[in-house]
């Protein structure tokens, strides 16, 4: 049944964001279908419910947005905004991206990603402390997306800062929708126009020149607006979430030094450790959808036209799916967590995020097998959809 009294969850409450997991547990146990009267949305918090609902795109639409504030604002989503599209258009556009965003292209980035991580961390070898987010977490995703898209290095910091600022919120309120609604990616306009006349061996060029059959059966290339939308989504999603992943790797392993030592002793355990961090501390805690029809959950009805939040951060800590879910365990058989989505909107950049997390951890452990966190000076970033460290000062013993 729904609840507005027994337990409260406010996505804009920074106090809850600092440690949401006790509240998530209460939601799962006391109000598996939760209704927030103040902000007028519903939420599902159990793994089985999220697993059932996320793939059902006909009932839970992305085309009105996947951020609560955007859904509530009722804005028009620009073309090419892949994560805010529904089939059949989404299917066609995603198929195009899969053609150009290939495993081979991602794997070819590995030497360059490793070189960047090494160069970023080496200057701190002789220091007894540094900020992991400043040194690596805030820089790595931006550089990798730049490598992939061919964005000049001089422009990459501007892109990162633009994305970060557009998702910031004030305590108690959501993002500024008029700013966030500038999803067209026009900040890339001049570069895309230049790249059209100066093609290269990068994803941006492929997006400009690859032909496909659109939803009307017309053989064509993407329009300029569609390319802008694609590039905006790829760079934005990649910068925010993967940077926070690096921070969670650093803080989680500092809190579990025995398991960190196991990774030092046996680096073959690192890929599964990254997967467990993704489950245990997902950078993206919630995915929102627009409800197209009346639908029943736990004895109550979510009416058509509602906004529904799938709390994937809660689902990943559901003991009904993951035994001892609040325990971090690098040996866990993680299986299907929901951090990277499920169904039609499963994260297109999942392999790229995993590659960056793995290499970042390998290079970090190679230089700093032990570290502590200066928790008093660590700060969480307050954003609309992503939870993670803004500053993570680490102390090298």
N, C-alpha and C positions, 0 to 999 in steps of 0.2 A: 504494500500500500504506500501511497505518497505520504510525505511528512513535511510539515513546515514548522514543527515545534520541538520534536524530540532531539533533533540534531540539526545544526545549521552549517551550510557550506556556502561561502561567498568567494567567488573567483577573484575578487578584487581586494581581499583582505590580506595584507602583507604578513600579518601575524600568523595566519593559517598557512600561508605559502612557505614560511620558514620550516615548518614540519607538518605537512598535510596528512601524514599517514595515520595517526590516531583518528582523525576525523573521517578519513576514507573507510577505516575499519567500522566505525559506527554507522556510516552510510550503508555499507554492505549488509550489516547485521540488522539495523533498525529501519532503514528507509531505502531499500534497493531501488525503488523508483522515488526519487526526491523531487520536490517542487520548491523553487525559490520564488516566493511571492514578490519580494522587492524588485528583482530583476526579471521576473516572469520567464523562467525557463525550467525545463525538467532535466534530470540527470540520472544516468544509469552507471552503477559503480562495480557490479560483479563481472567477473571474466566471462561467464557463459552468456550473459546478456549482451555485453559488448561484442563478443564473438558472433552472436546471432544477428545483431543489428547492423554492424558496420558494413557487411557486404550487401545489405539490402538497399541498393541505391534507389529503387523505385519508391520506397517508403521514406527513406532518409536521404534527402537530396543535398548535394554539394553546390549546386548551381546558384544557390542564394548566399553562398559563403560558407567557410568552415571555421570562422571566428564568430563568437557569440555576438559581439557588437555589430559586425557587418550584417549578420542575419537580421538582427533587430532593426537596423537602420533601413533595410529594404533597398539598398543601392543596386545599381546596374553593374554587373561584373563585366569587365572588358574582355574581348575575344582573346583566346590563347592563354587564359589564366587557368592552367591545366588542373590545379588542385581544387578549383571552384567551377568545375564543369561536370555534367552528367552524360551518360551514354545517350545517343550514339556518337555525339560530337566528341566526348571525352575519349571514347574507344579509338576513334580515328586519329585524334591528336596524339594520344599516348603511343599508338602503334608507330607513328612517325618518329617520336622521340626515341623509342626503343631501337629503331633502325640506326639512329645516329649516336645514341648514348650507349655504346656497346661495351660488353665486358672487356673486349680487347683494348678499347680506348682507355678504359679505367685502369686496366692492369699496366698499360704502358706509362701511366703516371707514377707508378711506384718508385722508380729510382729518383725522380724529381721530388716527390714527397719526402722520401727519406733524406735526401740532400738538404732540403729546407729544414726539416726537424733537427738534423745534426747541426746545421749552421746557426739555428735559432737557440739551441741549448748550450753549445760549446762555450760561449762567452761567460756562462754562469758556473763553469766547472770550479773555478777558484773562489767562488763566493759562498757564504754560509747561509744566504737566504735570497729568494727572488720571488716575484709574482708569476705564478704559472700561467695565468690568463694573459698577462702582458707579454710574457716571453713566447708563449706558444698558442694557448687556446684562442686568443683573440686574433691571431695572425694566420694560423694554418688554414682554416677553411677558406678565408678570403683569397689566399695565394693559390690554393688548389682550384677553386672555381675560376680564378683568373687564368690559370694554366689551361683549363678545359675549354673555356669560352674564347680565350685569346685576348682578354681584357688587359691593356697595358698596366704594368706594375704601378705606375704613377697614379692610375685611376682607381686602383683596388681599395685603398683605404677610404676614399670618398664613398664608394659603393657600400662598404661595410658599415660606415657610420650612418649613412642614410637609412639603411635597413634597420639598424639598431634603434635609431631615434624614432622611426615611424611606429615601432611596436612598444615603446615605453608607455607606462600608465602611471597615474597618480594613485596613491593609496586610497581605496574606496571607490575608484572609478575606472572605466575601461579606456581603451585607446581612443584617440581623437579620430573618429571615423572619417571626417573629411580629408584628413591627411592620409590615413591608412587606405582610403579608397582610391588613392592615386596608384592604382595597380598596373597601369599601362606600361610602366618601365621607361618613361620618356627620358629619364636620366641617362639612358644608354643610346638615345636617338642619334647623336652626332657620330658616335663610334660605329653604330650599325650602318649608317649611311656611308661612312668611310670604308667599312669592311665590304660593303656591297661592290664597291669599285676596286677594292684591293683584296681579293679572296686569298685565303691562307688555309693551312691544314689544321683547322680547329672546328669546334662544335658550332660556333657562330656562323662560319661560312656554310657548313652543312645545313643549318637551319634556313639560311637564305636561299640555298640553291637546290635542295632535295625536293623532288616532285612526289606528289601523293594524290590519291583520289579522295576528294572531300565528301561531306555528307550528302551532297547533291550529285555525286558521281562525276564531278568535274576534275579533270587532271590539271593540277596547278602546283605552284610553290606557295609558301606561306606569304601572307601580306605583311607589310611593315609592322602594322599594329600587332599582328599575331606573333611575330618574332620578338617584338618588344615585350609582350606578355610572357612568352616562354623564358626569355633571358631574365626577366625580373623575378619570376618564380624560382628558377634554378639557382640564381645567385642569392636570393633572399633566404630560401629554405636552407640552403647549404651553409650559409654563413652563421645563422642563428643556432641551429640545432647541433651541428658538429662541434662548434666551439664550446658549447656547454658540455658536450660529451667529454671533451678533454679535461675540463674542470672536474667533472664527476669522477673520472678515472683517478685524478690526483687526490681528491678528498676521500673517496671511498677506500682506496688502498692505504692511505695514511691512517685511517681508522681501523684497518685490518692488516697490521704489519706482518703477522705470521703468514697470511696468504700472499702478501706481496713478496715475501722471501721465497715462497714456493715458485713464484713466477721468475724470480732471479735465477733460481736453481734449475728451473725447467721452462725455458721460453716457449716450448710447444703448448703450454697451457694458456698462453696469452689470448689467442682468438676466443676461447670460451670465456675467459675472464672479461673481455670486452662485451660479449653477449650478456653476461650476468650483470654488468654495470648498466647496460641498456635496459634490462628488466627492472633492476633494483632502483635506479635513479634515472628515469626517462627524462630527457630534456624537454619533451613536449608531453604535458600531463593530460591534455583534454582535446577532443575533436568534436566540433559542433556540427549539427545538421538541421535542415528545415524539414519538418514533418508534413507529408503530403496527404495523409488520411488519418482518421481516428484509429488508434492502435492501442491494444491492451497490454499492460505490463503489471504484474503483481497485484491483480485485482482492481486496478484503476485504469482509466483511459487517458491517454495523451491525445488531445484533440488536434485535428488537422490545422496547420498554420502555426504550430508551436515551434519553439527552438528546443532541441534536445542535445544535451552534452554527454558524450561518451567519455567517461573518466578512465582513460587507459592507464594512468598512473595508479589508480586504485585497483583496476583489473589485474595489473601485474603483481600486486601484493595480495591477491585473493588466495587464501589457504585452500579453497575448494579446487583450485587449479594447480597451485604450486605449494607443496608441503613446506611448512615453516617458511612462509613467503617473506616474512620480515627479516630473515637471516640471509646475509650475503655469503654466497658459497661459489667459489670459482670452479668447483667440481660438479655443480648442479647440471643435470641434463635439462637445459633451459627449454628446448623445443620452441613452440610458437608463443612468444610474447607479443604484445600489441603496440610496442613503442614505434614501430615502423609502419603501422597501419595493417589493414586487412582488406582483401577484396580488390575492387577496381582501383582504389586509390592507395594501394600498397606503395610505399615510398620508392620512387624511381631511382633515387640516389642511395639506396640501402647499401649496395656493394661499395660505393665510394665512401660512405660514412664509416663502414666497418674497416676499410683499408686505412683510412686516416687514423681511426682509433687504435688499430693494431700497431701501425708504424710509430705513432706518437708514444705509445706505451713501451714499445721495444727500445726506442732511442732514449726515452726517459730513464728506464731501468738500467740501460747500459752505462749511463753517466752517474745516476743517482740511485743506487740500490736501496737507500733509506732516505726518508724525509718525514718531517712532521708538518702540521699546519698551524699557523698562528691564527687560531680560531677567533680571537678577539678582534682581529683586523680583517677577517674575511667577510666579504659582503655579497649578498645575493642580488642579482639584477631583478628588478620588478618590471616584467613585461606582460603582455596580454596572454600569450599562449605558451611561452617558453620559460622554464625554470632552470636557473643555473647560476654559477658564480660570476660576479663582475670582477671581484678581486679575490685571489686565492694565494696569499703569501705563504710560501713553504720555507721551512727551516731545515738546513742540511746539517746533520749531527757530525 
